[in-house]
Amino acid sequence: METLEGRTAVVTGGASGMGRAFADRFARAGMRVVVADIEDGPRDAAVADIRATGAEAIGVRCDVARAEDHEAVLAAAVDAFGAVNVVCLNAGVGGANGPSWQLSVDDWSWTLGVNLWGVIHGIRTFVPHLLTHGDGHVVTTASIAGHTSSPWGAPYNVSKHGVATLSETLFHELKRSGTAGIGVTCLCPGFVATNILSSDRNRPGGRPERSAPADGEGGRDSGTGRFIDVVKRMIENGKPAPEVADLVHDAVLTDQFWLFTDEVWDEPIARRHAEIAQRLPPTVPAPRRP
Ligand SMILES: NC(=O)c1ccc[n+]([C@@H]2O[C@H](COP(=O)([O-])OP(=O)(O)OC[C@H]3O[C@@H](n4cnc5c(N)ncnc54)[C@H](O)[C@@H]3O)[C@@H](O)[C@H]2O)c1
C-alpha cells in the first residue's frame, strides 16, 4: 500500500502486547483503528487511549475462534469507517506445554482454535471484502515457532506452522488471481515482551487446575519445567512491542512478505532447512548470535 493515511486497520488481539502496539502505530500513521479482542477492559482502554490522541477508533468484542465474531468485526468496521484496508490477524495464546502425548484434547483445541482457526476465519471473512475494493493488506502473526519445532510446545508449534503455510499459500493465490492491490505479510517474531505468558487468562473455562509441567516427572527440574523457565526469561527480556509495530508498519508500506524481528534465529532455521535437504535427523533449535 502506498499510504496508510485515512485507511482503516483491524487488529485482532489489539488490546495487549504486539496487537496493542500495532493499533497505536497505525493510529499514529493516520489510520482509523478497529481493536478486536476478547478482553473487555484492556480493549476499552486501548480504544480510549487511541481516541485521546485524536485518532478514530472503535472496539469490538471478538473471540477469534468463532467465525461469526469475525463477521461482526467486519460489519462494525464497515458501519463505522466504510471499508477495511489493513487486517492484522494477530490474536494468539501461548498454549499448554508438555509432551505431545500428555496434552489434553482441550489443550489442543484451545491453542489451535485461537492461533490457527483465528487466522483461517479472518482470511475467510476479510479477504473477500478486500477484494471488493482491491486496496488492502493482510498481516498474519506466525512465529519463529512456525519455522522450528522446539519440544514441549506442540500445539503452539503446530498452530504457527499452520499460520506460516496458510500465509504463504494466500500470497501465491492472491498473486495468481490478478489482484495486485492486496499484499500479505507473515510476521514471524522471536521473543517479544508482552503478556503472552499469562495467555490462559483468556482460556475458556478458566485456567486449568494443572499448573505444574505435565511431562511425567513434574516440577521445575523436568524438561518441560526448564523449557518454560527459559522461554519465560527470553520473553521478559524480549524486544519491545512498539519496535515490532514499526517493522509491521514499514512492511505494509513496502509490501514485504516474510517479516522476522531479529536475526538470532536465522542460523537455526537455515540449519533446519539444510537438515531436511540432507535427510538428517533434526537438532533442537536454539537462538544464535549471527
Ligand atoms: N510474545 C512473543 O514472544 C511472541 C513471539 C512470537 C509470536 N507471538 C504471537 O504474537 C501474537 C500476539 O501475542 P502477544 O505476544 O502480544 O500476547 P498478549 O497476550 O500480550 O496479546 C494477545 C492478545 O490476544 C487476545 N486474545 C487471546 N485470545 C483471544 C481470542 N480467543 N479472541 C480474541 N482475542 C484473543 C488477548 O486478549 C490479548 O489482547 C500471538 O499470535 C502470539 O502467538 C508472540
The ligand as a Gaussian input file, in Angstrom:
#p B3LYP/6-31G(d) Opt

LIG

0 1
 N        5.421000     -12.516000      22.685000
 C        6.180000     -13.284000      21.923000
 O        7.363000     -13.526000      22.238000
 C        5.628000     -13.844000      20.639000
 C        6.528000     -14.467000      19.753000
 C        6.049000     -14.959000      18.559000
 C        4.707000     -14.821000      18.228000
 N        3.845000     -14.235000      19.109000
 C        2.445000     -14.099000      18.708000
 O        2.062000     -12.736000      18.791000
 C        0.647000     -12.642000      18.868000
 C        0.266000     -11.614000      19.919000
 O        0.593000     -12.116000      21.207000
 P        1.328000     -11.230000      22.313000
 O        2.673000     -11.801000      22.492000
 O        1.189000      -9.804000      22.002000
 O        0.485000     -11.645000      23.621000
 P       -0.563000     -10.836000      24.513000
 O       -1.123000     -11.842000      25.468000
 O        0.066000      -9.617000      25.091000
 O       -1.686000     -10.387000      23.480000
 C       -2.564000     -11.330000      22.910000
 C       -3.934000     -10.696000      22.721000
 O       -4.811000     -11.675000      22.122000
 C       -6.042000     -11.627000      22.823000
 N       -6.747000     -12.901000      22.708000
 C       -6.462000     -14.076000      23.306000
 N       -7.374000     -14.998000      22.984000
 C       -8.255000     -14.391000      22.145000
 C       -9.407000     -14.826000      21.457000
 N       -9.877000     -16.096000      21.573000
 N      -10.066000     -13.958000      20.657000
 C       -9.633000     -12.671000      20.541000
 N       -8.547000     -12.199000      21.189000
 C       -7.869000     -13.057000      21.972000
 C       -5.675000     -11.294000      24.261000
 O       -6.784000     -10.762000      24.990000
 C       -4.566000     -10.274000      24.047000
 O       -5.098000      -8.967000      23.945000
 C        0.153000     -14.057000      19.145000
 O       -0.330000     -14.627000      17.937000
 C        1.416000     -14.779000      19.589000
 O        1.369000     -16.163000      19.351000
 C        4.280000     -13.746000      20.308000

